[in-house]
Amino acid sequence: VSGAYVSAYDKSNVSLISYLPTEAMTTEQYWAKCEESYAAEFENYALVESGSATMGGMAVPYYVYTATIGGESYKFLQAIAGNGGMFYNLTYTALADNYDLHIEEVMKIIEEFTFR
């Protein structure tokens, strides 16, 4: 399972996607490419926070952003880990009004994540 949501009434979810870049880049460069894409694709995209978390035993950056999709306001947290030449995106997606309901659990998921 690469993602799941809370319930039929609360579609807040966490997903994990891996990405193997075709060229060498830093995590910051990778985020810049992501952000450029989000700004072009999402209505009202705005970066609202960035910070650091521990994921897989290493410090990784995370980014919190908002966007309007299908007329609904969403809030996202994306933690990005680089490991073994791959990037791993752990993304929490929620309606903006539901974001705070699950953020503690999401931060625990990030903290408990391990690489094999």
C-alpha positions as CSV (number, residue, x, y, z in Angstrom):
1,V,0.0,0.0,0.0
2,S,1.5,3.3,-1.0
3,G,-1.3,5.5,0.5
4,A,-4.5,5.4,2.5
5,Y,-7.1,7.8,3.7
6,V,-8.8,8.3,7.1
7,S,-12.4,7.4,6.3
8,A,-15.2,7.8,3.7
9,Y,-16.0,11.2,5.3
10,D,-12.4,12.4,5.8
11,K,-10.2,11.8,2.7
12,S,-7.1,13.0,4.5
13,N,-4.3,10.7,3.3
14,V,-0.6,10.0,3.4
15,S,1.2,8.7,0.3
16,L,4.8,7.7,-0.4
17,I,6.3,8.0,-3.9
18,S,9.9,7.3,-4.9
19,Y,11.6,9.0,-7.7
20,L,14.9,8.2,-9.5
21,P,16.2,11.3,-11.1
22,T,18.0,11.1,-14.5
23,E,20.5,13.7,-13.4
24,A,22.3,14.3,-10.1
25,M,20.6,16.9,-7.9
26,T,20.3,17.9,-4.3
27,T,17.1,17.6,-2.3
28,E,16.7,21.4,-2.5
29,Q,17.0,21.3,-6.3
30,Y,14.5,18.5,-6.4
31,W,12.0,20.5,-4.3
32,A,12.5,23.5,-6.6
33,K,11.4,21.4,-9.5
34,C,8.4,20.1,-7.6
35,E,7.4,23.6,-6.5
36,E,7.7,25.0,-10.0
37,S,5.3,22.2,-11.2
38,Y,2.9,22.9,-8.3
39,A,2.8,26.6,-8.9
40,A,2.0,25.9,-12.6
41,E,-0.6,23.2,-12.0
42,F,-2.5,24.2,-8.8
43,E,-4.7,27.2,-8.4
44,N,-3.7,29.5,-5.5
45,Y,-0.5,27.6,-4.7
46,A,1.3,29.0,-1.7
47,L,4.2,27.8,0.4
48,V,3.3,28.5,4.0
49,E,6.1,26.8,6.0
50,S,9.3,24.8,5.7
51,G,11.3,22.9,8.3
52,S,13.2,19.8,9.2
53,A,12.1,16.4,10.4
54,T,13.8,13.1,11.0
55,M,12.9,10.4,8.4
56,G,14.8,7.1,8.1
57,G,17.2,8.3,10.8
58,M,18.3,11.4,8.9
59,A,17.3,15.0,8.9
60,V,15.1,15.8,5.9
61,P,13.4,19.0,4.8
62,Y,9.6,19.3,4.8
63,Y,7.4,21.8,3.1
64,V,3.8,22.8,3.9
65,Y,1.8,24.4,1.1
66,T,-1.8,25.2,0.2
67,A,-3.7,25.1,-3.1
68,T,-7.2,25.1,-4.4
69,I,-8.2,21.9,-6.4
70,G,-11.6,21.4,-7.8
71,G,-12.9,24.5,-5.8
72,E,-11.7,23.0,-2.5
73,S,-8.9,24.4,-0.3
74,Y,-6.2,21.8,0.5
75,K,-3.2,21.8,2.7
76,F,-0.2,19.5,2.1
77,L,3.0,18.5,4.0
78,Q,5.7,17.0,1.9
79,A,8.8,15.5,3.5
80,I,11.6,14.6,1.0
81,A,14.4,12.2,1.7
82,G,17.3,11.4,-0.5
83,N,18.7,7.9,-0.1
84,G,20.7,5.7,-2.4
85,G,20.3,8.0,-5.4
86,M,16.5,8.0,-5.0
87,F,14.2,10.7,-3.6
88,Y,11.3,9.6,-1.4
89,N,8.3,11.9,-1.1
90,L,6.0,11.3,1.9
91,T,3.0,13.6,1.3
92,Y,0.2,14.3,3.7
93,T,-2.9,15.8,1.9
94,A,-6.0,17.1,3.7
95,L,-8.7,19.6,3.2
96,A,-7.3,22.8,4.8
97,D,-10.0,22.6,7.6
98,N,-8.9,19.0,8.5
99,Y,-5.1,19.4,8.3
100,D,-4.6,20.0,12.0
101,L,-6.7,16.9,12.9
102,H,-4.0,14.5,11.8
103,I,-0.7,16.4,11.7
104,E,0.6,14.8,14.9
105,E,0.1,11.3,13.5
106,V,1.7,12.3,10.3
107,M,4.8,13.6,12.0
108,K,5.0,10.3,13.9
109,I,4.8,8.4,10.6
110,I,7.7,10.5,9.3
111,E,9.7,9.9,12.4
112,E,9.0,6.1,12.3
113,F,9.9,5.7,8.6
114,T,12.8,3.4,7.9
115,F,14.8,2.6,4.8
116,R,15.6,-1.1,4.0
